[in-house]
């Protein structure tokens, strides 16, 4: 009986770690899209919080979309420029306008001070804008 209980706890613990992720809700890799995009951003295993003020929940964060770039290494601050779009009010939807051609979009979670949670809390997809 004790062995079964330990196995159950270990399995549950590893499942909860694997469930931490961010993702594009409706936008899929290799999608062909128009120049104006409505993007829904998802999160599992963590909560969203606003940027700028230290929260009680040290694992919460807010979304960023990186246009034509990859994830930001863990602990590095995400730049504020035209390629790094910040959603510091904990938004889960965004409108982006992209130029025609092929682009990468990276969804990245960061803490209240815009420090990246790294590759494990990012998703990169490719889109072709018509």
PyMOL commands that set and color helices and strands:
alter all, ss='L'
color gray80, all
select helices_A, chain A and resi 2-18+119-121
alter helices_A, ss='H'
color red, helices_A
select strands_A, chain A and resi 21-24+31-33+36-44+62-67+84-86+93-97+101-110+122-129
alter strands_A, ss='S'
color yellow, strands_A
deselect
rebuild
show_as cartoon
